Amino acid sequence: MKKLNILLTSFIALFIFVACSNDDDHIKLNEGNLISPTLTEFESQQDFVVTASTNQKDVIGNIKWTEASFGINSPVTYAIVADTLESMATEVQITTFSTFDEKQDITIEMLNGAASSMTKESKPVKLYVAVKAYLGTTGDLAALYTAVKSVSFTCYFFNPKDPLYIVGDGLVGWGNDVANIGKDLQIFFANNSGKSDLIYTYTGFFHGGKGLKFPTLAGDWEKAYGTNGATLVPNGGGDYTTPATDGLYTLTANLNTLSVSMTPYTGETKTYTSIGIVGDAANGWPGDDNITDIEMTQVVAHVWVATDVDLKGDKVMKFRAEKKWDTNWGAPDEQELPFALGRPNGADIKISKSGKYYIALNDLTGHYAIILADDLPKKKD
């Protein structure tokens, strides 16, 4: 464990130059004047499991430390740092403070964010945590550490699958450009958002005997899947031909196996005249003063789309039909975005980040897609 990370000159001294009126002024650190911070409190839950539906804002512990000294009159920054190595050789910085001797909360988000950024997968980990005190802006010149504590838990790494488009006269039309996202250029749904399961699905009305292709970038035909029979061909291939008869079908594209298929939809159907978005992530909840649903547009039978929708982070939303609660859709138990298989009367859908969103709902299956507009894949100019 690196208790002390000080760059020394051959005389065991470090010179840090600071901005001032005289460029020749500098501050000298003497190793004998250094006092490392000390942990006075550290408590954390152990052996917990983080999943997609875990509320990562939950507080699971606390940490407190004493003052560090570099022997000079200069501001000190304190950072909670973590590593999967006890040596702290690859540490990541979780958060910073300008004060000491104040108890600070430890949240699931702090620990899981650090662990998942290093493991890049969901797995059991032992995370080592310490407080680092340093001068300057980065801590590269002078840094002092507390003792190291460990927390064991199963971290959750979220690696979302990318959106996949559908275009062609077998569905709407052949407009493969950014302006056509949500129109000719439809976006597949999926049962979940994990990248390990690259299965996409779209249930709606298809025109018989027509063509489809599956772009990965809006506006780029070269980055589109074509087909050779029932096989998907990356960046090539011909048009996929829909069944001969118009009707409701489920289109499935499996990028793991590079296969594509269409099967008739035989489930229950119900027609709605309107579907809207409600919740404090949107305009508010019905019953609030002057609150109205954000109306969605039915582009394909049973598929509703709204683009450039302003949503608020750390808030929730739901879908409902006919501006009533008789028919509504919410989240499954394991919440993820951008894709999910929603449930009738399900839980509120959690929105973590504020911004403009592309939102789609399938009223036959309950699938929904809630995608930040900036995350929609587009061809670069």
N, C-alpha and C positions, 0 to 999 in steps of 0.2 A: 504493500500500500504506500502511495506517495504521500507522506505527511507534509512534505515541504517541497514546493516547486519554485525555486528561486534561481534565476540566472545570475551566476556569480562571475565577476571578473577574476583575474589571476590574483588579486589582492583580497578576495572574498568580500567584494562590495559590489553593489548594483547601482548604476546611475540611471535614473529615470528623468528624462527631459520633459519639462512641462511648459505649456505656452504661457508667456508673460512678455512684458515690455522689453526685457533684456534677453536676447537669445542665448546668452552665455550662462544664465542662471540655471541651476539644476539642483536636484534633491538626491542626497546620498542615503542609501539604506545600509544599516549595519546589522549583520546577522545576530549580534547579541541583543538587539532591541526588539526582536520579533517575538510576538506572543500569538500562538495559534488559538482559534476559537475552540470552545469545548461544548459538547452536547450536555445539557443539563436535564433534558427530557427527550425521550423518543418512545412513542407508542404507536403500534400499527396492528391491525388485524393481520392474520396469517392464513395461508392455505385457502383463500377465497378464489372464486372462479368468475372471470369477467366474460360476459356473453354480449350478443348484439343488443339485447334488451336491458342490460344493466344500466342503472342510472349512475353514470360516471361522475356526477357532481356530489355523490354521497361522500361524507367525511368518514374516514376509517382510522384516523390517527392524528397525532400532533407531534411537533418538533420544536425545540427551543435551544438556544445556544448563547454563549457568552461573547463578549467583545474580543475582537482581534486587534492587534497593534503591530504596526510596521515601524514604530519609533519616529514617525513624522506626523505633522499636522496636515493630513490629507484625507478626503472622504474615502470610506471603505465600502465596497459592495459585498453583500452576502448572497450566495446562490445555493439553492438546494440542487445537488447534482446526483446523478445515478449512473450505474454501470452494471452490466451483467458479469463483469470481471471484478474480483475483489481488489485488484491492483488499481482500479479506476483509470486504467490506461486509455480507455475509449469512452470516457464519461460523456454524458449529455447533460445540458443544463435544463432544469425544469422550470425554475422561477427565481426571481431576484428580489432582494430587499435592501433598503438603505439603513435599517435599524437592526438591533440585536436585543436579546433578553425579552422578547415578546413571543408568546406561544403562537405558532402558526399551524393551521389545519393542513393535514395531508388528505387528499382526495383520491378516489380510484382513478380519476382522469390523469392526475399527475404521474402516478406509478405506471398505469397501463400505457400512457402515451410514451413514456421513456422506454419501457420494455419492448413494446411493439415496434418502435422506430428502429430498434437494434436487431430484433429477431426476425422481423418481416414475416412472421407467421404466428398463429395461435398455438401456444404451447405452455407447459409448466416452466416457470423461471424462478431463479433466485436473484433478486435485484438488490444491489448494494447501494446504500444511500449515505451521503455525507453532506456537510455544509462547507462550502468553499468561500474564503474571504480573499478579496483581491483589490488592488489599486488599478486605476485606469478603466478602460471600457471592456476589455476582454479577459483579463487575468493571465495573459501570456507572459507578462513581465514579472509579476510577483503574485504568488498565491499561497495561502495557508489553508490547511484542511483540519476538520475535526476527525475523530475516530469514525470508523465505518460501521453502519448497522445494516442488517439484511431483512428483506421481506420476501417470503415465498408465496407465489400465487400463480394462477393460470391466466396468462394475458390473452387479450383478444386483438388480433390484427385484422383490420378491415381493408380488403383489396377489392374494390367494386368492379364489376364487369362494365365494359364500355357500352354505350348505346350502339345499336345496330339498326340501320334504316331499311325500309321497304319502299320501292318505287316501281311504277309501271302501270299500264292500263288494265292489268288484272285486278288492281285495287282502286287507285284514283287516277293517276296520270304519270307522265314521264318527267315532270319538272324536278330535276336533281340539282337544286341550288339552295343556298341558305334561306332565301325568302320563302321557299316552299316547305320548310320544316313545319310539320303539323298539318300540311295540306297534301300535295302530291307525295311528299316525302314523309311517310309515316314512320314511327318508331316502334320497334318490337317491345312487347312486355316480357316479363320473366317471373318465375316463381320466387326467386330470391336475387340478392345483389352480389353474391360471392363470385369471384372470378374463377374459382375452381370448377364451377358448374356453368359452362357456357352454352346453356340451352335457352333459346328464345322462342316465344310463342305469340301468335296474334290471331284472335278469333273475331271474325267480322264477315261482311258481305263482299264476296269476290265475283268478278265478272268471268264467265266461262271462256276457256280457250284463248286467254290473253297471256301477256308476258309480265314477268317480274324480275327485278334484280335487287341486290342487297348491298348498298353502299356502306362503307365504314366511315367515310368522310363526306359531308354534304358538299356538293359541287365538284366531286372528283370521281369520274367514271373509272379511272385506272385503279382506284382503291375500292373496288366493289367485288362482291362475290357473284359470279355467274354460276351456271350449272352444266354438268354433263350427266343428263338423266336425273337421278336422285342424289348425285354427288355434288357438293359445293366445290367450286373452283376459285381459290383466292386470286384476285387481280386478273380475272379472265373468265373463259367459259361463255356459254350462250344464255339466252333468257330462260328462266324457269316458266313453264307453261302451266296455267291453272287448269283444273278439271273442266270438262267440256260444258258443264251446266252451271249457270249462275246460281249462287246460293250462299248460305252461311257455312263457312269452313274454318277449321283451325289449321293455321300454317305453323310448322315447327322447323326451326333451323338449329342444328346442333353443331357448334363450332369445334367441339371436342372430337367428334367423329366425322365432321365435314359431310353431314347428311341433311337432306331437306325433304319434307313431306307435307301433304295436305289431306285432312280427313273431314268428312261432313260433320257439322255440329248438330247434335241430336238432343241437346238439353232443352230446358225450359226457356222460353223467350217471353219478354215483357217489353212493351214500348213505353218510353217516357217522352214527355214534351220538353222537360228541362232537367238538367243536373247542374248543381252548383257546389262551390267550395265555401265552407264556413269555418270559423274558428278564430282564436285570437292571433294566430299566425297570419291570418288574412284580414278581412274587414271587421271581424268580431263574431260573436255568437248571436243567433236570433234571439230577440228580446232586448238586446242592447239598443240604445237610442239610434234610430235611423240606419240600422245595419241591414245590408242587403247581401244576398249570396253573390259570389263571383261566378257569373254564368259561363258555362263551357259550351263549345260548339260541337255538334255531332257531324263529323266529317265523313265517317263511314258508319253504316248502320251499327249501333251499339258501341261505338267508340267515340268518346268525348274528349275534346282537346281544349286547353287554354294556354296561350303563350304570353311571355313577358309578364307573368303574375308576380307582384311584389309580395314576398312572404317575410315574416319576422322570425329571427332566430330565437331559440329557447322558448318557442311557443308551439301550439298544436293546431291541427285542422282535421276536418272530415269532409266526406262527400255526401250529398243528399239529393234525392229526387223530388221534383215538384215543389220545392221549398217547404217540405214537410219532413218529419222524422220517421214517418211510416217505413220508408225505404232509405237506408243510409249505409255507407261503407266506411270501415275504419281499418286499423292495422291488425296484423296477426300478432301472436305472442312475441315472436322474435322480430323486433323492428329493425329494418334496414332501409336505406335509400341508396340508389335511386329507384330500385324495383321491389315490388312485393306482390304477393297474392293476398289481397285484402279480404276482410270478412264482413258480411252483413252485421250491422250493429257492433262492429269491432271497436277496439280501443282507439283513442285519439292518436293521430299520426304526428309523431314528433319531428319538428323542423329544427335542425341544429344551427343553421347558418342563414343570416339575412341575405336577401338578394332577389334577383329576377329569375323566375323558374318557368320551365316547360312542364306542363302537367297534363296527364292523360289518364282516363279511366275507361275500363271495359265493363259495361253494365251486365254482360252475360256471365263473365267469369269472376269479376271482382278484382282483376289485375289492375294495378296502377303504376304509373311512372311519374316521379317527381324529380326533375333534373335541373340543376342550376344552368341557366342559359349559357354561362361561360364554359360549362363542361360539355356542351353539345359539340361533338367532333365536326370540324369544318376544314375545308381546304384553305391553306394559308395563301394569301395574296402574293 
